[in-house]
C-alpha cells in the first residue's frame, strides 16, 4: 500500500516510520509540523526528527503549518491509499482525512477511550493507569474514532519517558503492520469506542507536577521517573515548607514514617503506602 505518514519527533513517530521502511508498503510522502506549533505548551523533550529521517530516504516532506488548501495541493502530487498518523498534535481537517481511499488512522499511546488528548503518557503515569497503545480511525473529534488495534504494554518500575515511549512505539508498530495486512485483504474489523468510558486530558501545566502523597510511593516514583523529560520542577508541600524535588532516588513500599524527613539533600516523604525518597534543590518556608 502507498502511505502518507504524518508525525513529529521522537520514538512514537520514528519507530512506526522505520517499520514501514522495512515492510512491503511504500511511504509516498511524510507530513510534519514545525516546533513553533508547540510554543507555550509543556511537552516531553526529544531530539529526533521525522523530517530529517524522511529526507535521508529521499521521501518528500510536507509542511503541515501551511494553509489547508496549500497542503491539499501538495498532497495531490503524491499517490497514497491510506494516511497513518502518530504523535501529531494538531487536528486534521476533513479535506485531508477524506483524501485516501482506504482511510486515515492514528496511533495513540493509551488504551482508548481512556486518556484521550495530547500528552497521554504523562497522565497515565500521574494516575497510575495501565499503559497501552491504540490505533483508531481519525474522525473530527480528537482520539474518538473506531479502534482497529489495541494492546496493553507492561513496564518495569522506574522506566524513563524514552523507555516508555519506545516500548509503546514498538508495540504500536507491530499492531500497525498487522492491521495494514488486514486492511489490504479486506479483513479489517473496527470497534466503536465507548464514549461513556472516555476521558480527556490537556497539556499538563506546571502545577500538575506537584507531588500528591495521597498516591503510593511506588506510583509517585514511577511518575517522577517517567516525566523527567518534561524538565519541570516537582513541588512538594510539607507543613510550612515548599520543597522543589530534583530526582526520584527510590521508594520503600513497606516503610512507614509520620512526617517528612530531611537528610542532607535527600527527602523521605510519607505517602499513602510507603515512603518516597527524592533529592531536592531548593525549599521555601511559607
Steps between C-alpha positions, in 0.01 A plus 500: 500500500606860438504700823504865605664502844428793734698547823759698691812423707581213733451127505121509470538631145838362396453138607186436289657707218811278498284186518322613185833554325589133550154374401338433164315833523622824342513838673413744223537811718548615859316793657608670820477832684746758617592503871354851518158335515582403860599840637377552861408131538676258735618203294755222546835594352639261237771556241400294197349644184254327269565755224875432508445123497266530200748714305773242562283253306407754228138507614321832430417703812191721525475787749170466689521859629383628159138591421280196432453575130878519453547165679228333293657636181838352595345170597339477155851450360533172690314170477389337825234248601502567873609765750681385814553752778692476828603762756353791305346760726274686258149417384485381137240682291237294319652595164807292593329222699279415202777492237612133519275224367596256778458744789697702754630343822678631809721332760422620853712397803218401735228238527223703339245627578692585819756780495412675179699819443849623406719362785348167608824348630528778760146452629518120509813527715347766723192290574671160500297367206576197285708612202419393148472598136204526261453550126170664408326661206545876486178697537428865571502446880846442649586132562135391471492283187437125487787286630671266252782372726585531869726340761615558858877547554665393827802693631752457779514747791707810437464514122602831341282687252726382217471138613122529535442667164739255331312198640164647401635588154637148446167344589317761292719422198421127533126573521530734199648237271235253614203728435647618167510136390137460607406825324675390180314168498161652588490330842542807724251516789433825683345528847319818610638669810278515806458873546353443847846373603695777327729745680688797357805679641670815361867596494629493860557823689778567750272420795426153356857406600423562870557195719175369648563261788147360481661268241740217584876546514539256211258694280669832578844352432389369161328831423816699572727257313271497199450876476854631551515566124260792547772686695249637753557537877304274734359707785426331832324677787585377850354692794623857445770423243501465122768262376601491134591140429777421255510124439324192638757279670277208593212391718431262784154348467507341846633789705286742703605840640280765661654811346745612232864438585788709362847348479746731323357542147271200532133490601306205642135570420214305666241391244174309493695176491874513560766773497627690195869590501605800287772762477407865512661820374318770696242567769289798598349563844148642474 
